[in-house]
């Protein structure tokens, strides 16, 4: 339905200044992995990639730096 069915937060009852502050709805957090569908997956799909595309997993060198991918 798209509506919020439950919400878990914490009201800081020990500090008078923060008694009305709800950690679940008012605290700032980094987006973490929740931003990946917009920042990573959407551009890949727009570029024609699919979930069936196999990526090159070989060792690559950039200048003096070598990247080793392990399976």
C-alpha positions in Angstrom: 0.0 0.0 0.0 3.0 2.3 0.4 2.0 3.4 3.9 4.0 3.0 7.1 2.7 0.1 9.1 5.2 0.2 12.0 7.8 2.6 13.4 10.4 2.0 16.1 12.2 4.9 17.6 13.6 6.1 20.9 12.6 9.1 22.9 15.4 10.4 25.0 13.7 10.9 28.3 16.8 11.7 30.3 17.5 15.0 28.7 14.9 17.7 29.0 16.1 19.3 25.7 15.6 16.2 23.7 12.3 14.9 25.2 10.5 15.8 22.0 13.2 14.4 19.7 12.3 11.1 18.0 15.3 9.2 16.8 13.4 7.2 14.2 12.0 10.2 12.3 14.3 13.1 13.2 17.9 11.9 13.3 20.2 12.3 10.4 21.7 9.2 8.9 23.7 8.4 5.8 21.8 6.6 3.1 24.2 3.6 3.0 23.0 0.8 0.7 19.5 2.1 0.4 20.8 4.6 -2.3 22.3 1.8 -4.5 19.2 1.2 -6.6 19.2 4.9 -7.6 22.9 5.6 -7.7 24.3 2.4 -9.2 21.6 0.0 -10.5 19.5 2.5 -12.4 22.4 3.9 -14.5 23.6 0.4 -15.2 20.1 -0.6 -16.5 19.9 2.6 -18.5 23.3 1.8 -20.1 21.9 -1.5 -21.3 23.3 -3.8 -18.6 21.3 -6.7 -17.3 21.5 -9.0 -14.3 22.9 -11.7 -16.7 25.9 -9.6 -17.7 29.2 -11.1 -16.5 31.8 -8.6 -15.5 35.5 -9.0 -16.3 37.2 -10.3 -13.1 40.8 -10.3 -14.4 43.8 -8.6 -12.7 44.1 -5.0 -13.9 47.0 -2.6 -13.5 46.6 1.2 -13.2 50.0 2.8 -13.3 51.9 1.3 -10.3 48.7 -0.1 -8.7 47.5 -3.6 -9.5 44.0 -4.7 -8.6 43.6 -8.4 -7.8 40.0 -9.7 -7.8 39.6 -13.0 -6.0 36.7 -15.4 -6.6 
